[in-house]
């Protein structure tokens, strides 16, 4: 898929839509109730597997009316911008507590740095790795919140890698973020973030995009 053309991406997306919109025909379960939503209207963005092929995915996404794409391979924690008319929501580089480097804000990247290519490492490591993963997400959030206020993105697979510690870490981090009683923090979907960004003053967003990682936002006075 890294070399797929825009036409191939569009075909792939249309096939995915067909699987969902024609599921009763495809499965033969014709006696079941229809899905309670219109998938063609609800599908407004996505993330390419392995973060591959975004350059050619974007033209297809734009033609299909997608509002966002989350397939960028990684970026610093700064404010997003549109590419080809589509909001670009990349996975972000966040600090890994106890290490001198940063990694992508996704469970697989935590796993790769903790147990390398094993999804079932010795359980003795799980408690420490779970704490480290949780703190990585919290550190990334706090850095953004306390400085440039850029939206913080988390990518996660619904997997039980290393005993499910990464699912636990995401859940714990989000609970702690929500419980910190910050009145100006919202946990939202990408679609909701698109709604909010589209409602903002473009001049203000451009000012925010000029803020670097760790640079504090100072409201115009």
N, C-alpha and C positions, 0 to 999 in steps of 0.2 A: 504493500500500500504506500510505501514511501515514494514510489514512482507512479502512482496512479494519476491519470489525467483528471481535470475537472469533470469531464463527461463520465468517467468511471466512478468518481465519487458520487455524482448525482444519481447514477444508476444504483449504486450501493444503498444510498439513502432511500430512494424510492422503493427498493426491495424491502428494506426494513419497515417502511410505512405499510407496505402491502401485507407483511406478516401480521401486523397488528390490526389493520383495518379490515382484513379479510380472514381473521382468525377462525371464525366458525366454518367458513368454506374450506379453509386449509386443514382444519383438524377433524371435521365431520361432526363436531359437537353443536349441531344446529338447534338443539332444544334449549340452550342456555341463554340467559339474558345478555343483551349487548353491553359493551363496556360503557361506563358512565361518563365518557368524555370523547371528544373528537381529536384523535391523535394528530391529524394534520394541523390542527390549530394549536395543540399543546406542545408539539415538537418545535422548539424555537432555538435549539442549540445542542451542543454535545462536545465530546472529547474523543479524538481519534485514538484507537488502540496504539499503545507504545509511544504516543505523542509523535507519530510519524505522518508526514504528508500535508502539513497545514497549508503550505503555499498554494497547492492545487485544490485543497479542500475549500478554501475561502471563497473562490469564485462560485463554486457550486452552492455553498451556504448562502451567499448573497442572493443568487438567483432564486433560491427556495424560500427566501424571506427569513432566514435565521437571524436572530438578534445577537447571539454571542457564539464564540467558539473558545474552548478551553484546551486547545491542543498545543499551545506553545511549550517548548521544552524547558522553560524556566527563565525567571527574571528576578531582579531585585525587587524588594518590597516598595513599589512606587505605584502611583495612580494609573489605572488602565486608560487606554485610548482605543479608538476604532481603527480597524484595518479593512479596507474595501467595504466600508459601511457596516461592519460587524464588530461588536465589542470583543476585544481580545482579553481573555481572562487567563493568564498563564499561571501554572504552578510556580510558587515562589521559592527563592532560596532563603532558608531560615537557619539560625544557629543550631548546632547540635551540642547540647550541654556536655561538658567534659572533653570536647574535641576542639581542634583549632580551625575547623572548616565549616562551611554551610552546605546544606543539602536541600533537595526539593521537598516541599511540604506534602508528601505522599507516603503512605504506609510502606510501599514497596521499597522506597529509597532508604527508609529507616531500617527495614529488614536487611537490605544489601550491605549496610554498614555495620550491622550487628551480627548477623549470622551468615553473611555472604550469600551463597546460593542454596542454603538450606531453609526450608519452611518448617522443619521439625527438629530444631536444635535441642540440645540437652535442656530439660525444663529448669535446671538449677539457675539458668540465666534469666528466666522469664521475669521475675519481679524487678530486677534492676533494669532490664530493657524496657519494661512497661513504664517505669518511672521516667526513664530517659526520653522515651517517645512522647509521653505526656508533657514533660517540661519543654521539649522542642516546640510543640505546638503553642504552649503558653508563652514561651519566650518570643516566638514570632509574632503572636498577637500583641503582646505588651510593647514590643519595639515599635510596631505600627501605631498602636494607640497612643503611646507617649510621645511620638514625634510627628511624622508627616500624616498620620491618620489614614493611610491608604487602606483600602479594603483588603482583608486577610483571607486568602483562599486555602482550602484544605481539600486534597484529593484522597479518596479512600476506596479500597476494594472490599466487598462483602466476603471476606475470607477469614479462615481460622488459622492463619499462619502463626507459627510459634505459640500454639495454644490460644489463639485469639487475642493476644496482647495488644495488637494494633487497633482492633475494634474497641477494646477497652480503653485504650489511650485517647482515641478520638472522643469517645463518649465522656470520659472524665474531663478532658480539656474543655469541651463545650459546656459541660455542667459548671465548671469552675468559672469560665468566662461569664456565663449567664448569672451565676450567683454572686458575682462581685458588685452587683447593684449599681452598675454604671448606667446612668439614665440615658446616655447617648450611644449605646451599643445595641445593634440589632443582629440577630442570627437569621439570615435570609437565604433564599435560593438565588441562583444566578438570574433567573427570570425577574425576580423582585429587584435585584440589584440593577438590572437593565432599566426597569421602570424608574428607579430613583435617579440613576445617572442621566437618563434622557430628560428628566424634569429639572435638572440643574442649569444654572447660568453657564454657558460655554466659556465665558471669560474666567469665571472662578475655577472651573475644571482645568483650564489651561495653566492657571497659576499653581494649582495643586500638582499638576504633572511636572512642574519644574523643581519640586522638592525632591531631594535625594534621600536615600535611606538614612534614617537617624536625624534628618533635618526637621526641626519643629515648624509646625504651621503657625503663623502669626496672622490673625485676622486683620484685614485692612481697617485702619481707624480714621 
